[in-house]
Amino acid sequence: MIVSPAFRGKRYAVLGLARSGLATVDALAASGAIVFAWDQREDARAQVAGKATLADPMEMMLDGFDAVIVSPGVPLNRHPIATRARTAGVPVIGDIELFAQARASLPPHKVVGITGTNGKSTTTALIHHIIKTAGVPTLMGGNIGLPILSRDPLPAGGVYVLELSSYQIDITFSLDCDVAVLLNVTPDHLDRYNGFEGYVASKMRLFAMQSAASAAVIATDDAVTRRAAAALPNARTVSAADVDPAAQLDWPALQGPHNAQNAAVAIAVADALGIARDVTLVALASYASLPHRMQRVGERGGVLFVNDSKATNAASTAPALAAWPPVEGRPRVHWILGGLAKSDSLEDCAAGFPNVARAYTIGEAGPLFARLLREAGVAVEECELLVTAVGRAARQAEPGDVVLLSPACASFDQFRDFEARGDAFAAAVAALADRGGAGGAA
């Protein structure tokens, strides 16, 4: 784990003992800090026995503490811990801020930080893969993988690659990324911010924390990021249009215009880190998709099945629809969508409707989305259940078609999380083989 003398003898209150909270307690205790911790779950509290004093920050005096540490999921615009900490003059921070404070005691290294509304995980994993292919020690963390404080420090010359959500940036104050990345910004999580501009401002704080010698990479494929680039004249700007479509064909896991943007950003970051371009191109060709992000989970009877369960809003689904245009005028995408809607609109997906042979709606948003699609002239079947949608799509699809789970919705109406939804899709696809494959599945 990452330990640091920066924490020795200081007093911290940790609220929430999920993965990042437990890793935080471990790192602070091992560093000689005085730690108080709390979680509503008794089993979580039991895991910090002997490392922290059990006490609820909502009930204890916070005066004299060095920080209250919360998970990014705590809505500080509504949660009373923010007011209690502010009254006591105590900062509210997250584990990424602790990592930033520990950096001075780690072997010399670099940090790449990636933010944006969509594509963060793929771009983070892709940059990590490029660095690893170049033979440079690297770890990825933040909003992906294991908590960064739980990982052993990299040797000298290593590169930490961090996916950073706006929630994580909100509780981080001193992370000077050697390379900071902004992919795109579309409306999301607006319940946590003072309108869309508040959300944009949260993303931009990643650049405000940088020193003058640090590098910035911005993908200028939307109006907000173009405005951001104008405010940061030293930033390197890239675009999906920078990627040669012929070259992209050699990168199997990076198809579609959204992955062109991800690749353009990754190439720019690799350049900023001094990685040779020929190494980067080899890595782009060998990169494998992350689970639940445009992940190819099977092919049955010439029909490709793709799990894009991570697409939890319409803006993140739109690039998936664009990845498979019609062939000889025939649309090929059999689109499974629905769940717990974040919006009552599919307008962001409209450009991809001509690519859709048929849509299959599921979950709470199913009836609403079915109506919107019919109004737009898209053929729709209302299925309610994911397994039903997979079976119907497989029966209707022809060789060369794609059955695409890209829900444009959160998963919480029917599934624990988007991973569980994607796993259910993959299981339903696997079951097709047991029943005779696509084109004949019930």
Secondary structure, DSSP 8 states (H G I E B T S, - for coil): ----GGGTT-EEEEE--SHHHHHHHHHHHHTT-EEEEE-S-HHHHHTTTTTSEE--TTTS--TT-SEEEE-TTS-TTT-HHHHHHHHHT--EE-HHHHHHHHGGGS-SEEEEEEE-SSSHHHHHHHHHHHHHHTT--EEEEESSSS-GGGS----TTEEEEEE--HHHHHT------SEEEE----S--GGGSSHHHHHHHHHHHHHHT--TT-EEEEE-SSHHHHHHHHH-TTSEEE-GGGS-HHHHTT-TT--SHHHHHHHHHHHHHHHHTT--HHHHHHHHHH----TTSSEEEEEETTEEEEE-TT--SHHHHHHHHHTS--BTTB--EEEEEESB-S-S--GGGGGGGGGEEEEEEESTTHHHHHHHHHHTT--EEEEESHHHHHHHHHHH--TT-EEEE--SSBSTTTSSSHHHHHHHHHHHHHHHHHTT-TTS--
